[in-house]
Amino acid sequence: MSTGTIFDIKKFAIHDGPGVRTTVFFKGCPLGCWLCHNPESQAFEPELMLRDGRCDRCGDCVEVCGPAALSLDAQDLQIDRTRCDLCGACVDACLLGALEIAGREVTADEVLAEIEKDTVYYDESGGGVTISGGEPLSQADFLCELLAACRARGIRTALDTCGHAPPAVFQRVAQHVDVFLFDLKLIDDERHREFTGSSNEVIHENLRWLSEQGRDVVIRLPLLPGINDDDENIRRLGEFLVALPRRFPVDVLPYHRMGVDKYARLGRVHPTPDLPPPGADAVHGVTRRLREIGLRVTVKGEEI
């Protein structure tokens, strides 16, 4: 039995595919998107996170920290992440829940046990399990084992993916997936490299393959002001999609700020902390342009 690293399991999710779903978040991603709203998903290894607003500077965590990675100054709890061995002693000592470790190793059976608790909701709503991340394809063996176990038990599966994986890996995983939630951000390869740190060539190749196979796919367009909401990107993205053998619906996901404080919890600096979400007019403008090209478009799963 293979193991994998996850950082969360979300119950009763209603925006991660059809019906009521359980969403399992895998850790680790090959991309490094500037505005990732789950920055704790990017690294493959577990990470210590601090909710500074919950910390009362009692010092209990400092006392139990074997490698002396924690210290208190006049105002704040300081973390030397180069010394932290992620033993979890500080998390156990913190009664206020200010410290947590994002990421834990699990078996497919352990995750499946959590998923199966909600099967009654799947049956009534047409839901199932969604595997998200990070990028689940980066843990392909564990992903295949978990997806196959779900389908063997009649649980419908969805994969939330950026599509960045070798085609052989992608196609091996795809046999266990009922519906794909496929992110597309930028069509131009140079701009994609700038924003994500990687080419989009293999992403487009895997999406074309899904279209040729007639698979069920929803394109997810995270709408990022000043990054991918310009007329050229929207036009080229729409033209790319309508040229595929099977035309997929598009769900626009306007940028939100709910992940901004997570960067501080991880000891990182958010690249654009003051970036506002797109306004209603901007969102309507993008949906209108995509519809004019010939695509069916929703916003966060809703018709507008």
Protein Blocks (a to p, Z undefined) as FASTA:
>chain_A
ZZdddfbdcehiakgoghjddddddehifbdcfklcblmlmpmbdcddddfklpgolomm
mmmmmnopaccdfkbccddfklpgolommmmmmmnopaccedddddfklmmmmmmmmmmm
mmmnopacdddedjfklmmmlmmmmmmmmmmnopacddddehiacfklmmmmmmmpfbdc
dddfbfblklmmmmnopafklmmmmmmmmmmnopacdddddddehklmcfklmmmmmmmm
mmpmbdcddddddddfklmmmmmmnopacfblmbccddfklmmmmmmmmmmnopacdeeh
iaZZ
